[in-house]
Amino acid sequence: MTQGTLRAITGWTIVIVTLFSAFLIYFFEGFNLLFLILLLFEMILVVRYRRIFSLGMIRTSQVLIGLLFLFSGFVKAVDPLGTAYQIEDYLDVYRINYGFGLSIFLSFTLNATELLLGGLMLLNIKHKITPWLVAFMMGVFTLTTLYDAIYNPVPDCGCFGDAVIMTNWQTFYKNLAINVFVLIVLLGRFKVFSVFRSATEWRLAATLAILFTGFQYMNYINLPMLDFRPYKIGNRLTPENPQPVKNYLTYRNKITGETKEYLSPDYPFDDPEWLENWEFVSQRIDDPNKVNGMNLSVIDFYGEDLTKYIMQNPDYHFIAVAWNLDKSDKDAFQLINQLYLSAEQKGIQFIVLTATLEEQIQEFIVSQALSPDMQFHYSDDIELKTMIRANPGLFLIHDGVIVKKWHHNDLPEWGVLEQEYFAER
């Protein structure tokens, strides 16, 4: 076996083992020292044997990085407002509250940069500068996700938007695996040559930046082109066959300290001796009717939970969502008011969900000259932001299924709704 063949085998082995390690990340949700050592060892091998990587290995690494950056940037750019919410979580953790007003700008910048670097890497454009930029970005990502993995300040970093949910340790492992390929490209950048002239490369880079920014803007002023969240069109808000909710009560023996869990009401509450020796500890509620990823609650001004009443309505009904009325689009609420009045005439339920306080709601109704009969109910602001990337937005629901949802920039006319959904009423 020649030295060249041995070098090729060693180089491709490192590439393949790293790819296999990336696959194994799925099985390591938490901290695993051996797996961490494996990933770090792969990075050390690349630095130690940096001269063995051929042009084919470097281009393969470029393609893998480019595709991954494009995917990661795309699933975030398709939902720039969601990325902005994620950035706000980080700003809050690091106590940079003054940066909240810049969250959407930072979202656009982050997503466009990730897409641009992915495109440049894939097309081998600016092959001497691009690896350094990618390495810098990955360095920031790696340090941030290491902090997340250790201290868990933000449960989900949102690295792949809502398309792929990973634990913080999985995200950190993923970044280490990417860094192996980044090192291969960075250390071997002088072996690569571009087919484009320098001026052409700059024009291509500018064109990609404009296209990616425009793509984000279209997803910002409208609903995301692809919806990865649980409240997408066609999903059910309630299970088709609701099951009874189970309440479990835990009691502790005052003498022995033994604890037992009972399914309510199957515990010996009529036994005086048991009541004397056992004390209540905690309660656990098992609700099998919770739809995966949904945690919606509807509360009226008097604190009554109307969730089941609203969600299990078998008829067509509307839910307008405005997590913050002060920050909502006021012109859109005039259209929503018109839709409400038309729905009321047809006997179709129409409510507004918001996290705004009651006094501010009443002020908003008066200031915007809305119908005083419009029903406003409370819900959690985070859940409302998850439901729809618009403030306000509108849902049409039928028998627990989301039929349609609209951004406030694209609210329908009542005539269109009546013709398509309510013609028989």
N, C-alpha and C positions, 0 to 999 in steps of 0.2 A: 504493500500500500504506500503510495507516494505521500509526501508531506502535504501537497495541495489537496489530495483527496481527504486526508485526515482533518485538515482545516475546514473543508466543506462539511464533512460529517459533524464535526464539533459545532460549527456555527448553526447548521440546520437543527441539530439536536437542541440547542439552547432556545431557538425560536419555537420549536414544536413543544418542548417542555413548558415554556411560558404560556403558550396557548392552552395547554392542558391545565395549567395552574389557574388560568382565567376561568375555565369551565368549573373547576373545583370550588371556586368562590361561592357558588350556589349552595354548597353544603356546609359552609362555615359562617353562620350568622353572627357568632360572637367571637371573642378573643380566642385564638389558638396559637400558642407559641411556636409549635413546629411548622405550621403553615406560614407564619410570619417569617420565620428563619428561611424557609424555602424561597419565598419571594425576594427577600433581601439578598440571599445567596445568588439568585439569578442576576440581579443587578450587578453584584460584584464580579460575576463571571464575564459580563459584557465589558466592563471596564478593563478587567485583566486581559481578556483576549480580544480586545477591540480591533486588532489588525486582521483577524480571521474572517471578518464579515465581508462577503462579496457584494457586488453591485446588486445581484438578485435578492440577497437577503435584506439589503438596505431598502430597495424598492418595495419589497413585500412589507417591510415594517412601515414604510411611508403610506402604503395603501391601507393597511390595517388602522393606523392612526387617523388617516384622513376619513375613512368610513365611520369610525367611532366618533370622531369630532362632529362630523356632519349629522349623524344620528342624534347625538346628545344635544347639539345646537338646534336641530329641527324640532325635537319634541318639546323643547323649551320655547323656541321662537313661535311655534304654533299656538302658544298660550303665554304671551309676554306679560299679561296682567298677573297670571298665576306665578310666574317667575318673580315679578315685583313683590308679591306677597311673601314669597320665600326669602327674598333679600331683606324685607322688613323684619322678618323673624331674626335674621342674623344681626341686623343693625340693633335690634332690641337687646339681644344677648350681649353684644359688645358695647352696649350703652351709647350708641351713636344715633340717638333719637333725632338729632337735627338733620340726619340724612334721609328721613322718611320721604321728604318732598322730592328727592332725587331717585326714588326706588324704580320708577318706570324708565327713567333715563338709564340707570344702571342696568336694568333688565335688557333694554335694547342693545346697550353696548356689549354686555356679556354675551348675549346670544349671537349677535352679529359677529363678534370677534371669534367665537368658537366655530361658527359656520365658515367664516372666512379662512381661518387657519386650517380647517378640515379640507376646504376646497383647494387651497394653495398646496397643502401636503399631498393631496391625491393627484393633482396635476403637475406636481414637481415644479412649482413656480417659486422663484426666489429661494432656491434650495439651500443657500448659505445663511439667510436671515431667518427664514421660517422655523427651522429647528430650534433656534435660540428662543424665539417667541413662544413656541409650543412648550419648551422646557421650562420657561419662566412661569407660564400659566399652570403647568402641571405641578411645579414646585409650590405655588400658592394653594392649589387644590389639595395637594398631598398634606401639607401642614395643617390646613383647615380641617380636613377630614380626620386627621390624627387627633386633633383636639376634640372633635365631635365624638370620635370613637371612645376616647378616654372619659370625657366628662358628660357626654350626651346632652348638650345644651339645646340642640334642635333634633328631634327624633328622626326626621327625614330631611336630608340635605337637598333633595329635589334635583339631584345631578342629572337624572333622566326624566325630569318633569313628573307627570302622573302616569307615564307610560310604563316605567319599570320602577318598582319600589324595592329599595335595598336597605338593610340595616346600616348603621354607621360603620361598623367593622367591615362589612362587605364592601362598602364604598371605598374605604381606605385600602383594602386589599386590591380592589379594582384599579385604583390609582397606581399602586406599586407595580402591578402587572403592565400597565400602560407605560410606566417609566422605563421598563426594560426595552421596549421598542423605541421609545424616545431617545434613549442612550445610544442604541444602535444607529439611528439616523443622525443624531448629533455628532457622534464620534466618527462617522463615515461620510459626512456631508461633502468632503472634498473628492470623493470617488464618483459623485453624481454630477451629471451635466444636463442642463435644460435645453430643450429644442426651440425655445423662444428667445427672441432678443430681449434685452433688458427693458426697453421702452414698451414692448408688447406685454411683458409680464406686469408692468405697473398698470397698464390699461386694463388688463384682465383682472387684476386685483381690485381696482376701483370699480369695475363693472360688477364683480361678485359682491362687493360691499354694498353697492346701491341696491342690487337685486335682493339681497338678504334683508336689508333694512326695510325695503318696500314690502317684502313678504310678511315681516313682523307687523308692520303698520296695518296691513289689511286684516290681520288676525286680531289686532287691537281695537279697531273701530267696528268690527263685527265679532260674532262669536267665533271661537277657535275652529279652524277648518276640520280638525280631528279632535274629538272629545274623548279623553281617557278617564274622565271622572265617573263616579257612580250615577250621576244625575243626567246621563245622556239620553237622547231620544230613543224610545223603545224600551227603556228599563222600567221595572216595576218599583213603585215606592212601598208597596206592601206585598207580603207573600200571598200566593194564590190560595193556599189552605192554611189559614192562621191556626197556630197551636196555642194552648193555654200557657200563660206565663207562670213560672215556678218560683216560689219564694223559699229560700233555704235560711234557717236560723241556726246559729252556732251558740251553744251553751257550754259553760265551763263548770266542772265540779269544784266547789269551794274548798273541799278538803284535799283531794288528790291532784287537782289541777288538770285533770283529764278534760278534753274537749270533744264534743260530739256535734255533728251537723244533722239537723232534722229538716225534712221537707214539710213545710207548713200545709195543713195544721196537724201533721202526724207527729206530734210530740206529746209527752204525758203531762199536759197542763192541768189535768184533773187529779193528779197525784200530789197530795200535800207534802209528802216526804221529799219527792223529787223537786218540787218548787222551793223547798227550804234549802236543799243542798246544791242546787244548780243555779247559775246566774247567766243572764243574757250577755253575749259578747259582740256578735255582729250579725248582719243580715246580708244575704247574697241573692240577687235577682237574676234568674236565668230566663231571658226573653228570646225564644227561638224565632220570633217574628222580625227581629232586627235584620234588615237587608244589608248585605255586606257593603261596608264603606259609607253607609248612611247613618246619620245620627240626628235626624230632623225632629224638632219638637215645635209645636204650635201652642202658644200660651196667650190667653186673652188678658184684658186689663185687670181682671179680678183674680188672676192667678190660676184659672182653670185650664187644664190640659185638654186641648181640642184636637190633638194630633190624630187620633183614630177617626174622629168624626170627619175631619177634613180629608185625610188620606184614603179613607175607605168609601168615599162618595162614588157611587157607581155611575153617575152621570158626568157629562162634560162639565168641567169647572176650571176657572182661571186662578193662578197664583202669581201675583206680581211680587218681585223680590227687590228690595232696596235696603241693603244692609245699613246705609247711613243716609237719611233723608237730606241732611244739610249739604252733603257732597253729591247728591243725585242730580241727574239732568232734569231741570225744571220744565223744559219744553216737552220732554218725553212724558212727564206726569200729566200734562194737559191731554195728551193722546190717550194715556191710560185712563184718565177720568172719563173721556168720551166712550172708551170701550166698556168701562164699568157701567155707565148709564145704559148703554145698549144691552149689555148682558142682564142688567137688572130688569129691563122691560121683558126680556125673554125668560126670566125666572132662572137664569144660570148663575150659580155661585161664583163670586169674585172676591178674593181677599188679597190683602197686601201684607207681606211678611217683612219685618224690619227689626233692627236692634236698637232703634232710637227710642228714647224715653217718652212716656205718655204726654207730658207737658209740651215737649218739642213736636210731637206728632200733631197735637191740636193746633199749635202755632203754624205748623206747615200746612195743615188743611185750610186754615183761614187765609194765610198769605198767598197760597196758590189757587184760592177759590175753588177747591175741590168739593165734591159732593159730601155733605156732612154725614151721610149714611154709609160712606165707604168704610169697609171693615179692615181695621189695622190690627195685626196681632204680632206678638213678640216671637223672636227666634234668635239663636246664637249667631253672632256676626260671622264667625269663622265658617259655620255651616252654610250661611247664606252666600259667602264668597265662593264656597266650593260648588254650590248649586249652579251658579251662572256667573260668567265673567262680564257682568254689566251692572250698572247702578243707575237706573233700575233695569230689570229684565222681566220677561213675562213667560209663564208656563201655561200650556193647555194640557190638562190631564183628564183621562177618561178611565174609569174603573181601576184606578191605581197605577195606570201606565202613562208615562210621559209621552204625549202625542207630538208636541211641538214646543220649541222654546225660541224666543226672539231677543236679540239685543235691542237696547233702546233706540239705536240708529236704524232699526229695521222693523219697527212695530207694524203689524198688519192693519188694514182697514177692516171695519166691521162687515162691510159687504162681502169681502173676500172670505172672511171667517164663516159668515152665514151660509154662503153658497157651498163651501167645502165641507163644513162640519154640522151646521144646524139647519139645513134645508128642510128637514122633515119636522122640525119643531113648530 
